Every structure is written in C-alpha cells, then in structure tokens.
Amino acid sequence: MGKDKPFPTQPSLVGKKVYLRAETADDVVNHHMWFLQSEPQSMTVHPLPFMNLAEVTERFKKAEKSPYAQAFAVISIKENKPVGKVSFFNYNDVNRSAELGILIDPDERKNDYATEALQILIEYLFMYRNLNKVYAETAEFNTGTIKLLESLGFHRDGVLRQHHYFNGEYHNKFAYSLIRYEVDW
C-alpha cells in the first residue's frame, strides 16, 4: 500500500506493520489452513469439532451477521497480504466485555504481527465499542500466547485446574484479562 492509497479499512485499524479489515469468505480458506497446520487443540481451550472447509465457510456466513462476534483479517502492510486473524466473541453488552482470539500464519509467527494486531483490536474495542474489559483463555503449555498476553499488560485472573485435555493429559487453563484503564501503550 502506497502512501497515496487509502487502506481498505477504518483509520483506527491501521498500525505500523499491519492493518485489520473485516474477514471475508475468501479469508476463511487461509484461516482454516493455518488453523489445521497449528495443531488446533493446542491453539484453543474451547472444544473443537473437526470441520471441513465447506462447514467452516457455512459457519462464517452465519457468524458474520452477529453483533456479538467479529473476525478481522490481519494484513501485512509491507507485503499487502493476509498474515493472520484476530477476533472478538462472547461479547457482553451489559458487562461491556469480550473474549479475544488470534491466529497467525505459522510461517509468519516470528514477525511480531500478533502483538500489533491485538493492540489494534484492543484499542478499537475500548475506544470505539466502549468495552471495559477484554479477556482471553489459554492452556498452560501455550507459552507463546502467555508471553503475548502478559507483554500487552494482561493479568492472570485465575486457573481452571485440569480443564483442557490434550495429547493424553489434562492441563490447566489460564484466564487473562485487561481492563480499559490498565492500557498504557
């Protein structure tokens, strides 16, 4: 993207390395492939049914109409190509909170796109959606996500013991949150 061309998104969703735009049906193919390459049960603590691409696409079509969840493609500014996905879900308009999710292309994980993509999403949710809290859950063995969340100022709120079954063992699940007033970046 040159300086003379506008980004195909809101100005609030543009960082130095990446910008976020609404996820499209075309993005679902990449996101599904990246997810499967990432050993899915190690990436999330939520139960996952195995779905083929057609089922994932159908789920996307239903989800894109929901005000309680939204996914964004993470686009590299330098290469103008999708490198990941961030999302919010479990949106609660009474408590002003939402859960966050992130998926980065396995080939792009060392480029630090995840930090900036989550920062952009969090700023958007606090400033434009008026949320008070964002939160995330991860398994205790997911050290990359733990480091990412803690680097952004998230606090570990609690542990659900032996809550996640993976590779023949039970693992603890960590719950993290970030309150709006705690953001100082």
PyMOL commands that place a pseudoatom at each C-alpha (Angstrom):
pseudoatom trace, name=CA, resn=MET, resi=1, chain=A, elem=C, hetatm=0, pos=[0.000, 0.000, 0.000]
pseudoatom trace, name=CA, resn=GLY, resi=2, chain=A, elem=C, hetatm=0, pos=[1.479, 3.292, -1.030]
pseudoatom trace, name=CA, resn=LYS, resi=3, chain=A, elem=C, hetatm=0, pos=[1.104, 6.469, 0.958]
pseudoatom trace, name=CA, resn=ASP, resi=4, chain=A, elem=C, hetatm=0, pos=[-1.223, 7.901, -1.697]
pseudoatom trace, name=CA, resn=LYS, resi=5, chain=A, elem=C, hetatm=0, pos=[-3.700, 4.997, -1.461]
pseudoatom trace, name=CA, resn=PRO, resi=6, chain=A, elem=C, hetatm=0, pos=[-6.097, 4.696, 1.462]
pseudoatom trace, name=CA, resn=PHE, resi=7, chain=A, elem=C, hetatm=0, pos=[-6.260, 1.453, 3.395]
pseudoatom trace, name=CA, resn=PRO, resi=8, chain=A, elem=C, hetatm=0, pos=[-9.445, -0.554, 2.822]
pseudoatom trace, name=CA, resn=THR, resi=9, chain=A, elem=C, hetatm=0, pos=[-10.402, -0.198, 6.471]
pseudoatom trace, name=CA, resn=GLN, resi=10, chain=A, elem=C, hetatm=0, pos=[-11.078, 2.345, 9.208]
pseudoatom trace, name=CA, resn=PRO, resi=11, chain=A, elem=C, hetatm=0, pos=[-8.101, 4.552, 10.155]
pseudoatom trace, name=CA, resn=SER, resi=12, chain=A, elem=C, hetatm=0, pos=[-8.331, 3.231, 13.718]
pseudoatom trace, name=CA, resn=LEU, resi=13, chain=A, elem=C, hetatm=0, pos=[-7.437, -0.254, 12.475]
pseudoatom trace, name=CA, resn=VAL, resi=14, chain=A, elem=C, hetatm=0, pos=[-4.055, 0.625, 10.929]
pseudoatom trace, name=CA, resn=GLY, resi=15, chain=A, elem=C, hetatm=0, pos=[-0.717, 0.056, 12.665]
pseudoatom trace, name=CA, resn=LYS, resi=16, chain=A, elem=C, hetatm=0, pos=[2.914, 0.266, 11.561]
pseudoatom trace, name=CA, resn=LYS, resi=17, chain=A, elem=C, hetatm=0, pos=[3.256, -3.334, 10.312]
pseudoatom trace, name=CA, resn=VAL, resi=18, chain=A, elem=C, hetatm=0, pos=[-0.334, -4.487, 9.862]
pseudoatom trace, name=CA, resn=TYR, resi=19, chain=A, elem=C, hetatm=0, pos=[-3.867, -3.317, 9.388]
pseudoatom trace, name=CA, resn=LEU, resi=20, chain=A, elem=C, hetatm=0, pos=[-7.123, -5.075, 10.181]
pseudoatom trace, name=CA, resn=ARG, resi=21, chain=A, elem=C, hetatm=0, pos=[-10.074, -5.394, 7.862]
pseudoatom trace, name=CA, resn=ALA, resi=22, chain=A, elem=C, hetatm=0, pos=[-13.280, -7.353, 8.184]
pseudoatom trace, name=CA, resn=GLU, resi=23, chain=A, elem=C, hetatm=0, pos=[-12.818, -11.046, 7.452]
pseudoatom trace, name=CA, resn=THR, resi=24, chain=A, elem=C, hetatm=0, pos=[-14.257, -12.159, 4.113]
pseudoatom trace, name=CA, resn=ALA, resi=25, chain=A, elem=C, hetatm=0, pos=[-15.317, -15.551, 2.787]
pseudoatom trace, name=CA, resn=ASP, resi=26, chain=A, elem=C, hetatm=0, pos=[-12.065, -15.639, 0.785]
pseudoatom trace, name=CA, resn=ASP, resi=27, chain=A, elem=C, hetatm=0, pos=[-10.040, -15.293, 4.009]
pseudoatom trace, name=CA, resn=VAL, resi=28, chain=A, elem=C, hetatm=0, pos=[-11.695, -18.350, 5.510]
pseudoatom trace, name=CA, resn=VAL, resi=29, chain=A, elem=C, hetatm=0, pos=[-9.653, -20.670, 3.261]
pseudoatom trace, name=CA, resn=ASN, resi=30, chain=A, elem=C, hetatm=0, pos=[-6.325, -19.343, 4.612]
pseudoatom trace, name=CA, resn=HIS, resi=31, chain=A, elem=C, hetatm=0, pos=[-7.538, -19.210, 8.196]
pseudoatom trace, name=CA, resn=HIS, resi=32, chain=A, elem=C, hetatm=0, pos=[-8.779, -22.799, 8.053]
pseudoatom trace, name=CA, resn=MET, resi=33, chain=A, elem=C, hetatm=0, pos=[-5.463, -23.995, 6.571]
pseudoatom trace, name=CA, resn=TRP, resi=34, chain=A, elem=C, hetatm=0, pos=[-3.388, -22.085, 9.179]
pseudoatom trace, name=CA, resn=PHE, resi=35, chain=A, elem=C, hetatm=0, pos=[-5.544, -23.446, 11.959]
pseudoatom trace, name=CA, resn=LEU, resi=36, chain=A, elem=C, hetatm=0, pos=[-5.095, -27.038, 10.817]
pseudoatom trace, name=CA, resn=GLN, resi=37, chain=A, elem=C, hetatm=0, pos=[-1.317, -26.523, 10.430]
pseudoatom trace, name=CA, resn=SER, resi=38, chain=A, elem=C, hetatm=0, pos=[-1.157, -25.286, 14.016]
pseudoatom trace, name=CA, resn=GLU, resi=39, chain=A, elem=C, hetatm=0, pos=[-2.362, -28.424, 15.811]
pseudoatom trace, name=CA, resn=PRO, resi=40, chain=A, elem=C, hetatm=0, pos=[-5.807, -27.000, 16.633]
pseudoatom trace, name=CA, resn=GLN, resi=41, chain=A, elem=C, hetatm=0, pos=[-6.244, -28.460, 20.119]
pseudoatom trace, name=CA, resn=SER, resi=42, chain=A, elem=C, hetatm=0, pos=[-3.022, -26.737, 21.188]
pseudoatom trace, name=CA, resn=MET, resi=43, chain=A, elem=C, hetatm=0, pos=[-4.291, -23.353, 19.963]
pseudoatom trace, name=CA, resn=THR, resi=44, chain=A, elem=C, hetatm=0, pos=[-7.556, -23.083, 21.869]
pseudoatom trace, name=CA, resn=VAL, resi=45, chain=A, elem=C, hetatm=0, pos=[-9.095, -24.297, 25.093]
pseudoatom trace, name=CA, resn=HIS, resi=46, chain=A, elem=C, hetatm=0, pos=[-12.576, -24.346, 23.575]
pseudoatom trace, name=CA, resn=PRO, resi=47, chain=A, elem=C, hetatm=0, pos=[-13.935, -27.689, 22.323]
pseudoatom trace, name=CA, resn=LEU, resi=48, chain=A, elem=C, hetatm=0, pos=[-13.459, -28.044, 18.587]
pseudoatom trace, name=CA, resn=PRO, resi=49, chain=A, elem=C, hetatm=0, pos=[-15.448, -30.225, 16.262]
pseudoatom trace, name=CA, resn=PHE, resi=50, chain=A, elem=C, hetatm=0, pos=[-13.483, -31.203, 13.171]
pseudoatom trace, name=CA, resn=MET, resi=51, chain=A, elem=C, hetatm=0, pos=[-14.943, -29.316, 10.224]
pseudoatom trace, name=CA, resn=ASN, resi=52, chain=A, elem=C, hetatm=0, pos=[-14.130, -29.349, 6.552]
pseudoatom trace, name=CA, resn=LEU, resi=53, chain=A, elem=C, hetatm=0, pos=[-13.767, -26.130, 4.570]
pseudoatom trace, name=CA, resn=ALA, resi=54, chain=A, elem=C, hetatm=0, pos=[-17.408, -26.115, 3.435]
pseudoatom trace, name=CA, resn=GLU, resi=55, chain=A, elem=C, hetatm=0, pos=[-18.587, -26.365, 7.049]
pseudoatom trace, name=CA, resn=VAL, resi=56, chain=A, elem=C, hetatm=0, pos=[-16.194, -23.612, 8.151]
pseudoatom trace, name=CA, resn=THR, resi=57, chain=A, elem=C, hetatm=0, pos=[-17.428, -21.388, 5.317]
pseudoatom trace, name=CA, resn=GLU, resi=58, chain=A, elem=C, hetatm=0, pos=[-21.051, -22.009, 6.312]
pseudoatom trace, name=CA, resn=ARG, resi=59, chain=A, elem=C, hetatm=0, pos=[-20.243, -21.174, 9.941]
pseudoatom trace, name=CA, resn=PHE, resi=60, chain=A, elem=C, hetatm=0, pos=[-18.563, -17.946, 8.746]
pseudoatom trace, name=CA, resn=LYS, resi=61, chain=A, elem=C, hetatm=0, pos=[-21.680, -16.911, 6.806]
pseudoatom trace, name=CA, resn=LYS, resi=62, chain=A, elem=C, hetatm=0, pos=[-23.811, -17.312, 9.936]
pseudoatom trace, name=CA, resn=ALA, resi=63, chain=A, elem=C, hetatm=0, pos=[-21.299, -15.609, 12.232]
pseudoatom trace, name=CA, resn=GLU, resi=64, chain=A, elem=C, hetatm=0, pos=[-20.728, -12.556, 10.037]
pseudoatom trace, name=CA, resn=LYS, resi=65, chain=A, elem=C, hetatm=0, pos=[-24.238, -11.356, 10.860]
pseudoatom trace, name=CA, resn=SER, resi=66, chain=A, elem=C, hetatm=0, pos=[-23.677, -11.404, 14.620]
pseudoatom trace, name=CA, resn=PRO, resi=67, chain=A, elem=C, hetatm=0, pos=[-23.150, -8.182, 16.613]
pseudoatom trace, name=CA, resn=TYR, resi=68, chain=A, elem=C, hetatm=0, pos=[-21.646, -10.325, 19.394]
pseudoatom trace, name=CA, resn=ALA, resi=69, chain=A, elem=C, hetatm=0, pos=[-18.598, -11.513, 17.477]
pseudoatom trace, name=CA, resn=GLN, resi=70, chain=A, elem=C, hetatm=0, pos=[-16.414, -10.287, 14.650]
pseudoatom trace, name=CA, resn=ALA, resi=71, chain=A, elem=C, hetatm=0, pos=[-13.280, -11.545, 12.949]
pseudoatom trace, name=CA, resn=PHE, resi=72, chain=A, elem=C, hetatm=0, pos=[-10.686, -9.404, 11.205]
pseudoatom trace, name=CA, resn=ALA, resi=73, chain=A, elem=C, hetatm=0, pos=[-8.039, -10.407, 8.694]
pseudoatom trace, name=CA, resn=VAL, resi=74, chain=A, elem=C, hetatm=0, pos=[-4.558, -9.227, 9.716]
pseudoatom trace, name=CA, resn=ILE, resi=75, chain=A, elem=C, hetatm=0, pos=[-2.871, -7.783, 6.627]
pseudoatom trace, name=CA, resn=SER, resi=76, chain=A, elem=C, hetatm=0, pos=[0.869, -7.115, 6.311]
pseudoatom trace, name=CA, resn=ILE, resi=77, chain=A, elem=C, hetatm=0, pos=[1.306, -3.515, 5.159]
pseudoatom trace, name=CA, resn=LYS, resi=78, chain=A, elem=C, hetatm=0, pos=[4.685, -4.199, 3.536]
pseudoatom trace, name=CA, resn=GLU, resi=79, chain=A, elem=C, hetatm=0, pos=[3.517, -7.211, 1.516]
pseudoatom trace, name=CA, resn=ASN, resi=80, chain=A, elem=C, hetatm=0, pos=[-0.212, -6.382, 1.360]
pseudoatom trace, name=CA, resn=LYS, resi=81, chain=A, elem=C, hetatm=0, pos=[-1.131, -9.992, 2.112]
pseudoatom trace, name=CA, resn=PRO, resi=82, chain=A, elem=C, hetatm=0, pos=[-3.092, -11.737, 4.855]
pseudoatom trace, name=CA, resn=VAL, resi=83, chain=A, elem=C, hetatm=0, pos=[-0.872, -12.997, 7.676]
pseudoatom trace, name=CA, resn=GLY, resi=84, chain=A, elem=C, hetatm=0, pos=[-3.427, -13.794, 10.354]
pseudoatom trace, name=CA, resn=LYS, resi=85, chain=A, elem=C, hetatm=0, pos=[-6.763, -13.297, 12.001]
pseudoatom trace, name=CA, resn=VAL, resi=86, chain=A, elem=C, hetatm=0, pos=[-7.918, -11.624, 15.217]
pseudoatom trace, name=CA, resn=SER, resi=87, chain=A, elem=C, hetatm=0, pos=[-11.410, -11.754, 16.608]
pseudoatom trace, name=CA, resn=PHE, resi=88, chain=A, elem=C, hetatm=0, pos=[-13.662, -10.920, 19.471]
pseudoatom trace, name=CA, resn=PHE, resi=89, chain=A, elem=C, hetatm=0, pos=[-16.522, -13.119, 20.610]
pseudoatom trace, name=CA, resn=ASN, resi=90, chain=A, elem=C, hetatm=0, pos=[-18.619, -13.773, 23.706]
pseudoatom trace, name=CA, resn=TYR, resi=91, chain=A, elem=C, hetatm=0, pos=[-19.399, -10.059, 23.571]
pseudoatom trace, name=CA, resn=ASN, resi=92, chain=A, elem=C, hetatm=0, pos=[-21.422, -8.981, 26.606]
pseudoatom trace, name=CA, resn=ASP, resi=93, chain=A, elem=C, hetatm=0, pos=[-23.142, -5.625, 26.202]
pseudoatom trace, name=CA, resn=VAL, resi=94, chain=A, elem=C, hetatm=0, pos=[-24.184, -5.466, 29.871]
pseudoatom trace, name=CA, resn=ASN, resi=95, chain=A, elem=C, hetatm=0, pos=[-20.714, -6.088, 31.315]
pseudoatom trace, name=CA, resn=ARG, resi=96, chain=A, elem=C, hetatm=0, pos=[-19.004, -4.335, 28.364]
pseudoatom trace, name=CA, resn=SER, resi=97, chain=A, elem=C, hetatm=0, pos=[-16.596, -7.232, 27.821]
pseudoatom trace, name=CA, resn=ALA, resi=98, chain=A, elem=C, hetatm=0, pos=[-15.495, -9.613, 25.077]
pseudoatom trace, name=CA, resn=GLU, resi=99, chain=A, elem=C, hetatm=0, pos=[-13.164, -12.555, 24.649]
pseudoatom trace, name=CA, resn=LEU, resi=100, chain=A, elem=C, hetatm=0, pos=[-10.283, -12.289, 22.171]
pseudoatom trace, name=CA, resn=GLY, resi=101, chain=A, elem=C, hetatm=0, pos=[-8.821, -14.794, 19.749]
pseudoatom trace, name=CA, resn=ILE, resi=102, chain=A, elem=C, hetatm=0, pos=[-5.796, -14.723, 17.465]
pseudoatom trace, name=CA, resn=LEU, resi=103, chain=A, elem=C, hetatm=0, pos=[-4.360, -16.911, 14.729]
pseudoatom trace, name=CA, resn=ILE, resi=104, chain=A, elem=C, hetatm=0, pos=[-1.193, -16.068, 12.804]
pseudoatom trace, name=CA, resn=ASP, resi=105, chain=A, elem=C, hetatm=0, pos=[0.072, -17.926, 9.727]
pseudoatom trace, name=CA, resn=PRO, resi=106, chain=A, elem=C, hetatm=0, pos=[2.675, -20.396, 11.069]
pseudoatom trace, name=CA, resn=ASP, resi=107, chain=A, elem=C, hetatm=0, pos=[5.193, -19.074, 8.509]
pseudoatom trace, name=CA, resn=GLU, resi=108, chain=A, elem=C, hetatm=0, pos=[4.751, -15.504, 9.808]
pseudoatom trace, name=CA, resn=ARG, resi=109, chain=A, elem=C, hetatm=0, pos=[4.823, -16.022, 13.583]
pseudoatom trace, name=CA, resn=LYS, resi=110, chain=A, elem=C, hetatm=0, pos=[8.337, -14.641, 14.112]
pseudoatom trace, name=CA, resn=ASN, resi=111, chain=A, elem=C, hetatm=0, pos=[7.443, -11.275, 12.518]
pseudoatom trace, name=CA, resn=ASP, resi=112, chain=A, elem=C, hetatm=0, pos=[5.730, -9.884, 15.642]
pseudoatom trace, name=CA, resn=TYR, resi=113, chain=A, elem=C, hetatm=0, pos=[2.436, -9.325, 13.843]
pseudoatom trace, name=CA, resn=ALA, resi=114, chain=A, elem=C, hetatm=0, pos=[0.462, -10.780, 16.750]
pseudoatom trace, name=CA, resn=THR, resi=115, chain=A, elem=C, hetatm=0, pos=[1.391, -8.037, 19.213]
pseudoatom trace, name=CA, resn=GLU, resi=116, chain=A, elem=C, hetatm=0, pos=[0.415, -5.182, 16.934]
pseudoatom trace, name=CA, resn=ALA, resi=117, chain=A, elem=C, hetatm=0, pos=[-2.721, -6.911, 15.649]
pseudoatom trace, name=CA, resn=LEU, resi=118, chain=A, elem=C, hetatm=0, pos=[-4.009, -7.468, 19.190]
pseudoatom trace, name=CA, resn=GLN, resi=119, chain=A, elem=C, hetatm=0, pos=[-3.104, -3.908, 20.196]
pseudoatom trace, name=CA, resn=ILE, resi=120, chain=A, elem=C, hetatm=0, pos=[-5.121, -2.542, 17.283]
pseudoatom trace, name=CA, resn=LEU, resi=121, chain=A, elem=C, hetatm=0, pos=[-8.093, -4.775, 18.118]
pseudoatom trace, name=CA, resn=ILE, resi=122, chain=A, elem=C, hetatm=0, pos=[-7.973, -3.890, 21.820]
pseudoatom trace, name=CA, resn=GLU, resi=123, chain=A, elem=C, hetatm=0, pos=[-7.763, -0.149, 21.120]
pseudoatom trace, name=CA, resn=TYR, resi=124, chain=A, elem=C, hetatm=0, pos=[-10.699, -0.467, 18.734]
pseudoatom trace, name=CA, resn=LEU, resi=125, chain=A, elem=C, hetatm=0, pos=[-12.788, -2.338, 21.313]
pseudoatom trace, name=CA, resn=PHE, resi=126, chain=A, elem=C, hetatm=0, pos=[-12.007, 0.113, 24.117]
pseudoatom trace, name=CA, resn=MET, resi=127, chain=A, elem=C, hetatm=0, pos=[-12.264, 3.329, 22.104]
pseudoatom trace, name=CA, resn=TYR, resi=128, chain=A, elem=C, hetatm=0, pos=[-14.960, 2.603, 19.517]
pseudoatom trace, name=CA, resn=ARG, resi=129, chain=A, elem=C, hetatm=0, pos=[-17.022, -0.203, 21.045]
pseudoatom trace, name=CA, resn=ASN, resi=130, chain=A, elem=C, hetatm=0, pos=[-16.743, 1.254, 24.567]
pseudoatom trace, name=CA, resn=LEU, resi=131, chain=A, elem=C, hetatm=0, pos=[-15.735, -2.020, 26.208]
pseudoatom trace, name=CA, resn=ASN, resi=132, chain=A, elem=C, hetatm=0, pos=[-14.425, -2.028, 29.760]
pseudoatom trace, name=CA, resn=LYS, resi=133, chain=A, elem=C, hetatm=0, pos=[-12.658, -5.395, 29.658]
pseudoatom trace, name=CA, resn=VAL, resi=134, chain=A, elem=C, hetatm=0, pos=[-11.199, -7.847, 27.188]
pseudoatom trace, name=CA, resn=TYR, resi=135, chain=A, elem=C, hetatm=0, pos=[-10.145, -11.336, 28.155]
pseudoatom trace, name=CA, resn=ALA, resi=136, chain=A, elem=C, hetatm=0, pos=[-8.509, -14.452, 26.770]
pseudoatom trace, name=CA, resn=GLU, resi=137, chain=A, elem=C, hetatm=0, pos=[-8.059, -18.044, 27.841]
pseudoatom trace, name=CA, resn=THR, resi=138, chain=A, elem=C, hetatm=0, pos=[-5.169, -20.347, 27.047]
pseudoatom trace, name=CA, resn=ALA, resi=139, chain=A, elem=C, hetatm=0, pos=[-3.675, -23.637, 28.144]
pseudoatom trace, name=CA, resn=GLU, resi=140, chain=A, elem=C, hetatm=0, pos=[-0.701, -23.541, 30.493]
pseudoatom trace, name=CA, resn=PHE, resi=141, chain=A, elem=C, hetatm=0, pos=[1.570, -25.058, 27.826]
pseudoatom trace, name=CA, resn=ASN, resi=142, chain=A, elem=C, hetatm=0, pos=[0.842, -22.306, 25.290]
pseudoatom trace, name=CA, resn=THR, resi=143, chain=A, elem=C, hetatm=0, pos=[3.836, -20.210, 26.334]
pseudoatom trace, name=CA, resn=GLY, resi=144, chain=A, elem=C, hetatm=0, pos=[3.744, -18.063, 23.190]
pseudoatom trace, name=CA, resn=THR, resi=145, chain=A, elem=C, hetatm=0, pos=[0.234, -16.826, 23.922]
pseudoatom trace, name=CA, resn=ILE, resi=146, chain=A, elem=C, hetatm=0, pos=[1.023, -16.370, 27.615]
pseudoatom trace, name=CA, resn=LYS, resi=147, chain=A, elem=C, hetatm=0, pos=[4.048, -14.186, 26.766]
pseudoatom trace, name=CA, resn=LEU, resi=148, chain=A, elem=C, hetatm=0, pos=[1.995, -12.228, 24.235]
pseudoatom trace, name=CA, resn=LEU, resi=149, chain=A, elem=C, hetatm=0, pos=[-0.835, -11.516, 26.677]
pseudoatom trace, name=CA, resn=GLU, resi=150, chain=A, elem=C, hetatm=0, pos=[1.497, -10.569, 29.517]
pseudoatom trace, name=CA, resn=SER, resi=151, chain=A, elem=C, hetatm=0, pos=[3.519, -8.278, 27.206]
pseudoatom trace, name=CA, resn=LEU, resi=152, chain=A, elem=C, hetatm=0, pos=[0.292, -6.388, 26.482]
pseudoatom trace, name=CA, resn=GLY, resi=153, chain=A, elem=C, hetatm=0, pos=[-0.434, -5.933, 30.194]
pseudoatom trace, name=CA, resn=PHE, resi=154, chain=A, elem=C, hetatm=0, pos=[-2.980, -8.703, 30.678]
pseudoatom trace, name=CA, resn=HIS, resi=155, chain=A, elem=C, hetatm=0, pos=[-3.301, -10.039, 34.226]
pseudoatom trace, name=CA, resn=ARG, resi=156, chain=A, elem=C, hetatm=0, pos=[-3.716, -13.711, 35.016]
pseudoatom trace, name=CA, resn=ASP, resi=157, chain=A, elem=C, hetatm=0, pos=[-7.077, -13.791, 36.766]
pseudoatom trace, name=CA, resn=GLY, resi=158, chain=A, elem=C, hetatm=0, pos=[-7.276, -17.458, 37.537]
pseudoatom trace, name=CA, resn=VAL, resi=159, chain=A, elem=C, hetatm=0, pos=[-6.548, -21.060, 36.805]
pseudoatom trace, name=CA, resn=LEU, resi=160, chain=A, elem=C, hetatm=0, pos=[-9.017, -23.792, 35.953]
pseudoatom trace, name=CA, resn=ARG, resi=161, chain=A, elem=C, hetatm=0, pos=[-7.186, -26.908, 37.019]
pseudoatom trace, name=CA, resn=GLN, resi=162, chain=A, elem=C, hetatm=0, pos=[-7.001, -29.877, 34.658]
pseudoatom trace, name=CA, resn=HIS, resi=163, chain=A, elem=C, hetatm=0, pos=[-9.517, -28.197, 32.385]
pseudoatom trace, name=CA, resn=HIS, resi=164, chain=A, elem=C, hetatm=0, pos=[-8.024, -28.915, 28.951]
pseudoatom trace, name=CA, resn=TYR, resi=165, chain=A, elem=C, hetatm=0, pos=[-7.415, -32.426, 27.620]
pseudoatom trace, name=CA, resn=PHE, resi=166, chain=A, elem=C, hetatm=0, pos=[-4.614, -32.591, 25.050]
pseudoatom trace, name=CA, resn=ASN, resi=167, chain=A, elem=C, hetatm=0, pos=[-2.187, -35.313, 23.970]
pseudoatom trace, name=CA, resn=GLY, resi=168, chain=A, elem=C, hetatm=0, pos=[-3.468, -37.795, 26.538]
pseudoatom trace, name=CA, resn=GLU, resi=169, chain=A, elem=C, hetatm=0, pos=[-3.094, -35.460, 29.532]
pseudoatom trace, name=CA, resn=TYR, resi=170, chain=A, elem=C, hetatm=0, pos=[-5.128, -32.890, 31.398]
pseudoatom trace, name=CA, resn=HIS, resi=171, chain=A, elem=C, hetatm=0, pos=[-3.727, -29.360, 31.521]
pseudoatom trace, name=CA, resn=ASN, resi=172, chain=A, elem=C, hetatm=0, pos=[-4.611, -26.225, 33.430]
pseudoatom trace, name=CA, resn=LYS, resi=173, chain=A, elem=C, hetatm=0, pos=[-6.361, -23.373, 31.661]
pseudoatom trace, name=CA, resn=PHE, resi=174, chain=A, elem=C, hetatm=0, pos=[-5.330, -19.795, 32.441]
pseudoatom trace, name=CA, resn=ALA, resi=175, chain=A, elem=C, hetatm=0, pos=[-7.771, -16.896, 32.276]
pseudoatom trace, name=CA, resn=TYR, resi=176, chain=A, elem=C, hetatm=0, pos=[-6.331, -13.454, 31.477]
pseudoatom trace, name=CA, resn=SER, resi=177, chain=A, elem=C, hetatm=0, pos=[-7.954, -10.028, 31.334]
pseudoatom trace, name=CA, resn=LEU, resi=178, chain=A, elem=C, hetatm=0, pos=[-7.136, -6.427, 30.561]
pseudoatom trace, name=CA, resn=ILE, resi=179, chain=A, elem=C, hetatm=0, pos=[-9.245, -3.571, 31.919]
pseudoatom trace, name=CA, resn=ARG, resi=180, chain=A, elem=C, hetatm=0, pos=[-9.551, -0.387, 29.890]
pseudoatom trace, name=CA, resn=TYR, resi=181, chain=A, elem=C, hetatm=0, pos=[-7.838, 1.841, 32.480]
pseudoatom trace, name=CA, resn=GLU, resi=182, chain=A, elem=C, hetatm=0, pos=[-4.822, -0.520, 32.588]
pseudoatom trace, name=CA, resn=VAL, resi=183, chain=A, elem=C, hetatm=0, pos=[-3.784, 0.160, 28.990]
pseudoatom trace, name=CA, resn=ASP, resi=184, chain=A, elem=C, hetatm=0, pos=[-0.687, 2.344, 28.877]
pseudoatom trace, name=CA, resn=TRP, resi=185, chain=A, elem=C, hetatm=0, pos=[0.816, 1.624, 25.487]
for i in range(1, 185): cmd.bond("trace and resi %d" % i, "trace and resi %d" % (i + 1))
show_as sticks, trace
zoom trace
